[in-house]
Amino acid sequence: MNIYVANIPFKSTEAELKGLFEQYGEVSSAKIILDKFTQRSRGFGFVEMADDSAAQQAISSLNGQDFMGKILVVNEARPKTDAPRSGGFNRGGGGGFNRRSNNDY
């Protein structure tokens, strides 16, 4: 099961995150997402556990718990969708300053 973990302290490492979840069962991988420009933690990540029942126990136990001074938000990760993300560039035409229409000539 793939688990989404939010509000991870910026100073924590993937090894520390993995160790936190290993209390509940075998962890296949633990990944903290980094900003692609600064290479600093974005404060969230994903943990993959092989056993679904252990993963559910980890989710229920760790959600809302303190980890290195921050309260974690832990839940099952939703599948990635191919839908475009909102808030992107404006692809429409823009109106210029004092732009005239054809009727103004």
Secondary structure, 3 states (H helix, E strand, C coil): CEEEEECCCCCCCHHHHHHHHHCCCCEEEEEEEECCCCCCEEEEEEEEECCHHHHHHHHHHHCCCEECCEECEEEECCCCCCCCCCCCCCCCCCCCCCCCCHHHC
